[in-house]
Amino acid sequence: MAHVRPSYAAVVSEITAYLYESDPMKLKTPNEDEYEAEALSIVARFIENGVHLAKTDEEADTARVLAEHIVKHTFEFWFDLDEEHSAMIDFTMPSLVMFEILMLKFNRKVGV
């Protein structure tokens, strides 16, 4: 059976939903699409940087670090956070969850 590449929109949609549920910026908004721009940016940068291509545990470890960097800088950009305010937000868990969503969508299995 041929591997079917996931649609970009499906990955963005799932990450948008995750961000809405976890609400890392504590916006408490009823707008379920509130984090769509951030999700689009994150997925684009994940793919642009090959985060989804990790095949070994070592590559996955490197990709996770890169993912956290991407997520942190994306939120700094979209929410105009300076380093002081950015340091108050823990992006580790959202980064790991979004990394795992991307890997699962691309049917990549590496150690966690």
Short mmCIF file of the C-alpha atoms (twelve columns), coordinates in Angstrom:
data_MODEL
# 
_entry.id   MODEL 
# 
loop_
_atom_site.group_PDB 
_atom_site.id 
_atom_site.type_symbol 
_atom_site.label_atom_id 
_atom_site.label_alt_id 
_atom_site.label_comp_id 
_atom_site.label_asym_id 
_atom_site.label_seq_id 
_atom_site.Cartn_x 
_atom_site.Cartn_y 
_atom_site.Cartn_z 
_atom_site.pdbx_PDB_model_num 
ATOM 1   C CA . MET A 1   0.000   0.000  0.000  1 
ATOM 2   C CA . ALA A 2   1.356   3.407  -0.987 1 
ATOM 3   C CA . HIS A 3   2.065   5.997  1.674  1 
ATOM 4   C CA . VAL A 4   -0.382  8.900  1.433  1 
ATOM 5   C CA . ARG A 5   1.068   12.245 2.428  1 
ATOM 6   C CA . PRO A 6   -1.189  14.125 4.835  1 
ATOM 7   C CA . SER A 7   -2.729  17.342 3.680  1 
ATOM 8   C CA . TYR A 8   -1.078  20.486 4.942  1 
ATOM 9   C CA . ALA A 9   -4.538  21.768 5.933  1 
ATOM 10  C CA . ALA A 10  -5.196  18.684 8.086  1 
ATOM 11  C CA . VAL A 11  -1.949  19.162 10.021 1 
ATOM 12  C CA . VAL A 12  -2.638  22.886 10.498 1 
ATOM 13  C CA . SER A 13  -6.193  22.123 11.611 1 
ATOM 14  C CA . GLU A 14  -5.058  19.603 14.206 1 
ATOM 15  C CA . ILE A 15  -2.386  21.922 15.587 1 
ATOM 16  C CA . THR A 16  -4.858  24.837 15.646 1 
ATOM 17  C CA . ALA A 17  -7.257  22.673 17.668 1 
ATOM 18  C CA . TYR A 18  -4.478  21.652 20.053 1 
ATOM 19  C CA . LEU A 19  -3.445  25.276 20.591 1 
ATOM 20  C CA . TYR A 20  -7.060  26.331 21.165 1 
ATOM 21  C CA . GLU A 21  -7.508  23.589 23.783 1 
ATOM 22  C CA . SER A 22  -4.197  24.201 25.550 1 
ATOM 23  C CA . ASP A 23  -4.411  28.008 25.161 1 
ATOM 24  C CA . PRO A 24  -0.707  28.680 25.830 1 
ATOM 25  C CA . MET A 25  -1.242  32.453 25.834 1 
ATOM 26  C CA . LYS A 26  -4.234  32.222 28.208 1 
ATOM 27  C CA . LEU A 27  -6.523  34.159 25.857 1 
ATOM 28  C CA . LYS A 28  -9.694  32.363 26.988 1 
ATOM 29  C CA . THR A 29  -11.407 33.161 23.713 1 
ATOM 30  C CA . PRO A 30  -14.448 31.403 22.244 1 
ATOM 31  C CA . ASN A 31  -12.882 31.752 18.774 1 
ATOM 32  C CA . GLU A 32  -11.641 28.251 17.868 1 
ATOM 33  C CA . ASP A 33  -9.529  29.687 15.028 1 
ATOM 34  C CA . GLU A 34  -7.675  32.107 17.331 1 
ATOM 35  C CA . TYR A 35  -4.377  30.262 16.971 1 
ATOM 36  C CA . GLU A 36  -4.684  29.440 13.260 1 
ATOM 37  C CA . ALA A 37  -2.039  31.971 12.152 1 
ATOM 38  C CA . GLU A 38  0.410   30.580 14.694 1 
ATOM 39  C CA . ALA A 39  -0.373  27.008 13.611 1 
ATOM 40  C CA . LEU A 40  0.179   27.924 9.954  1 
ATOM 41  C CA . SER A 41  3.517   29.521 10.782 1 
ATOM 42  C CA . ILE A 42  4.633   26.622 12.961 1 
ATOM 43  C CA . VAL A 43  3.721   23.914 10.444 1 
ATOM 44  C CA . ALA A 44  5.341   25.847 7.598  1 
ATOM 45  C CA . ARG A 45  8.570   26.266 9.566  1 
ATOM 46  C CA . PHE A 46  8.524   22.648 10.781 1 
ATOM 47  C CA . ILE A 47  8.286   21.428 7.190  1 
ATOM 48  C CA . GLU A 48  10.703  24.054 5.842  1 
ATOM 49  C CA . ASN A 49  13.285  22.878 8.398  1 
ATOM 50  C CA . GLY A 50  12.624  19.170 7.813  1 
ATOM 51  C CA . VAL A 51  11.402  18.490 11.355 1 
ATOM 52  C CA . HIS A 52  9.071   15.803 9.971  1 
ATOM 53  C CA . LEU A 53  11.930  13.929 8.279  1 
ATOM 54  C CA . ALA A 54  13.559  12.615 11.470 1 
ATOM 55  C CA . LYS A 55  14.046  8.862  11.119 1 
ATOM 56  C CA . THR A 56  16.297  7.937  14.030 1 
ATOM 57  C CA . ASP A 57  16.008  8.688  17.724 1 
ATOM 58  C CA . GLU A 58  19.034  10.986 17.483 1 
ATOM 59  C CA . GLU A 59  17.483  12.923 14.574 1 
ATOM 60  C CA . ALA A 60  14.210  13.110 16.503 1 
ATOM 61  C CA . ASP A 61  16.004  14.566 19.542 1 
ATOM 62  C CA . THR A 62  17.542  17.259 17.339 1 
ATOM 63  C CA . ALA A 63  14.168  17.886 15.668 1 
ATOM 64  C CA . ARG A 64  12.466  18.310 19.067 1 
ATOM 65  C CA . VAL A 65  14.969  20.998 20.073 1 
ATOM 66  C CA . LEU A 66  14.422  22.731 16.734 1 
ATOM 67  C CA . ALA A 67  10.642  22.421 17.182 1 
ATOM 68  C CA . GLU A 68  10.794  24.148 20.559 1 
ATOM 69  C CA . HIS A 69  12.891  26.949 19.055 1 
ATOM 70  C CA . ILE A 70  10.387  27.350 16.187 1 
ATOM 71  C CA . VAL A 71  7.373   27.420 18.507 1 
ATOM 72  C CA . LYS A 72  8.986   29.921 20.874 1 
ATOM 73  C CA . HIS A 73  9.973   32.288 18.088 1 
ATOM 74  C CA . THR A 74  6.601   31.982 16.370 1 
ATOM 75  C CA . PHE A 75  4.792   33.060 19.529 1 
ATOM 76  C CA . GLU A 76  7.295   35.852 20.120 1 
ATOM 77  C CA . PHE A 77  6.537   37.141 16.631 1 
ATOM 78  C CA . TRP A 78  2.731   36.824 16.682 1 
ATOM 79  C CA . PHE A 79  2.307   38.147 20.222 1 
ATOM 80  C CA . ASP A 80  5.130   40.700 20.048 1 
ATOM 81  C CA . LEU A 81  6.835   39.175 23.090 1 
ATOM 82  C CA . ASP A 82  10.182  40.448 24.251 1 
ATOM 83  C CA . GLU A 83  12.702  38.026 25.754 1 
ATOM 84  C CA . GLU A 84  11.600  38.769 29.314 1 
ATOM 85  C CA . HIS A 85  7.947   37.918 28.631 1 
ATOM 86  C CA . SER A 86  8.837   35.000 26.394 1 
ATOM 87  C CA . ALA A 87  10.958  33.504 29.186 1 
ATOM 88  C CA . MET A 88  7.853   33.381 31.417 1 
ATOM 89  C CA . ILE A 89  6.089   30.959 29.048 1 
ATOM 90  C CA . ASP A 90  7.060   27.295 28.928 1 
ATOM 91  C CA . PHE A 91  6.917   26.232 25.279 1 
ATOM 92  C CA . THR A 92  8.350   22.763 25.929 1 
ATOM 93  C CA . MET A 93  5.097   20.796 26.152 1 
ATOM 94  C CA . PRO A 94  3.322   22.550 23.254 1 
ATOM 95  C CA . SER A 95  6.435   22.009 21.135 1 
ATOM 96  C CA . LEU A 96  6.569   18.305 21.954 1 
ATOM 97  C CA . VAL A 97  2.870   17.799 21.299 1 
ATOM 98  C CA . MET A 98  3.033   19.622 17.954 1 
ATOM 99  C CA . PHE A 99  6.154   17.647 17.014 1 
ATOM 100 C CA . GLU A 100 4.330   14.384 17.766 1 
ATOM 101 C CA . ILE A 101 1.234   15.499 15.807 1 
ATOM 102 C CA . LEU A 102 3.438   16.234 12.804 1 
ATOM 103 C CA . MET A 103 5.320   12.938 13.094 1 
ATOM 104 C CA . LEU A 104 2.099   10.949 13.412 1 
ATOM 105 C CA . LYS A 105 0.559   12.706 10.401 1 
ATOM 106 C CA . PHE A 106 3.646   11.841 8.363  1 
ATOM 107 C CA . ASN A 107 3.586   8.282  9.711  1 
ATOM 108 C CA . ARG A 108 7.030   8.560  11.280 1 
ATOM 109 C CA . LYS A 109 7.717   6.514  14.369 1 
ATOM 110 C CA . VAL A 110 10.686  7.449  16.506 1 
ATOM 111 C CA . GLY A 111 11.329  7.145  20.211 1 
ATOM 112 C CA . VAL A 112 9.790   9.697  22.528 1 
# 
